């Protein structure tokens, strides 16, 4: 009641608000029950810019079953046999280390472990696939060979990863190869210690390449057919090497260091200036085809697998 003897409308407003709130709650509950497992199809076209958050509606629903065709490409290089071998020797290594808390793993968990390492290149969380403890246990115990079966005369530094290297190499030789082939070195980000590296101050990472032109001859062993064209840079190139490839009926193109040739200059006496000449077709093909390895490096850098862990 106010001073002038009239009743205030505040009480009525509060009562009305209570009624509205209760009605809204009932409506929300009904909508949640009705749309709990209902898929909502958005037929409106996509618009540029941001949308109001009121438009976004979250519903509990079963995710779509996608056709992951990319997994077939993975199986071309890494077969299920190598995953089974990983699971077997991982369990053996855990037993040798007397890890009582380690549960025997299987092929599915090994595949999940590799998949998680790949997907964390773009996503940082994966709570539904594997627990944190299981993830780090598997990564610590992961083995491809039995350490007790290693011959005493074995000096191969890649002995522990040799099985998967052999499988991938075998599959690469069996797969179909295109007409244009590019050969180049690759850089693997690495800052740790490894006894097979040449230490260079202020230069981390691992650079992978072969012994000059010898690696090219080794790689083209599986493409000794007419019609193939190989492209490489000046690290692998030489006149004698190009003649050797020609004997194998393999065409090749590569760059030549500028300091090893005379600088060719075309001087137009009438214009008293240098003029442009038509680019040779072999240069165009080289620039187009040598980018295969560079394109691979670019894709790898976008989703680089993070192998470092907290200390």
Buried (B, 14 or more C-beta within 10 A) or exposed (E): EEEEEEEEEEEEEEEEEEEEEEEEEEEEEEEEEEBEEEEEEEEEEEEEEEEEEEEEEEEEEEEEEEEEEEEEEBEEBBBEEBBEBBBBBBBBBBEEEEBEEBEEBBBEBBBBBBBBBEBBBEEEEBEEBBEEEBBEBBBBBBBBBEEEEEEEEEEEEEBBEBBBEEBBEEBEEEEEEEEBBBBBBBBEBEEEEEEEEEEEEEEEEBEEEBEEBEBBBEBBEEBEEEEBBBBBBEBBBBEEBBEBBEEBEBBBBBBEEEEEEEEEEEEEEEEEEEEEEEEEEEEEBBEEBBBBBEEEBEEBEEEEEEEEEEE
